Amino acid sequence: MKERAPDCLSCLHFRVTWDPSFPRSCTVFGIKSRNLPSWEVYAANGRHCPSFSRKPGLKQKEGNN
């Protein structure tokens, strides 16, 4: 089974910025981007984000580990 990138929208470190050019950010990596931060991490090093941490109170989606 192929490993999938973590869902940034469910991550504790994900933030939405006020900058319309770079609306998504990650507080761990200091990334501001048009894409999801997990895509930027993968593009930079070929590995999925090692710092994903699910926000408290969110349920895990079916089919995701």
C-alpha positions in Angstrom: 0.0 0.0 0.0 1.3 3.4 -0.9 1.9 5.9 1.9 -0.2 9.1 1.6 0.7 12.6 2.6 -0.9 13.7 5.9 -3.9 16.0 5.7 -2.6 19.4 6.7 -6.1 20.7 7.4 -6.2 18.2 10.3 -2.8 19.1 11.7 -2.1 21.0 14.8 0.7 23.0 13.1 -1.4 24.1 10.1 -2.4 27.8 9.9 -4.2 30.0 7.4 -2.4 33.3 6.7 -3.8 36.7 5.7 -1.5 36.8 2.7 -3.6 36.0 -0.4 -0.4 35.0 -2.3 0.6 32.4 0.4 -2.6 31.4 2.3 -1.3 28.2 3.9 1.4 27.8 6.5 3.1 25.3 8.8 4.4 26.6 12.1 7.0 23.7 12.4 8.7 24.3 9.1 8.0 28.0 8.7 6.5 27.4 5.3 4.1 29.8 3.7 2.7 28.5 0.4 -0.2 28.4 -2.1 0.0 24.6 -1.8 -0.5 22.5 1.3 2.6 22.5 3.4 2.8 18.7 3.3 3.2 19.0 -0.5 6.1 21.5 -0.1 7.8 19.2 2.4 7.5 16.2 0.0 8.8 18.3 -2.9 11.8 19.4 -0.9 13.0 16.1 0.5 10.9 13.3 -1.1 9.5 12.2 2.2 6.1 12.9 3.8 5.9 15.3 6.7 7.4 13.8 9.9 5.8 16.4 12.2 2.1 15.7 11.5 0.1 15.9 14.8 -3.7 15.5 14.6 -5.7 18.4 16.2 -7.3 17.4 19.4 -11.0 16.3 19.1 -10.8 15.4 15.4 -11.9 12.0 14.3 -9.7 10.0 11.9 -11.2 9.6 8.4 -12.1 6.2 7.2 -9.3 4.6 5.0 -6.5 6.7 6.5 -4.0 5.4 9.0 
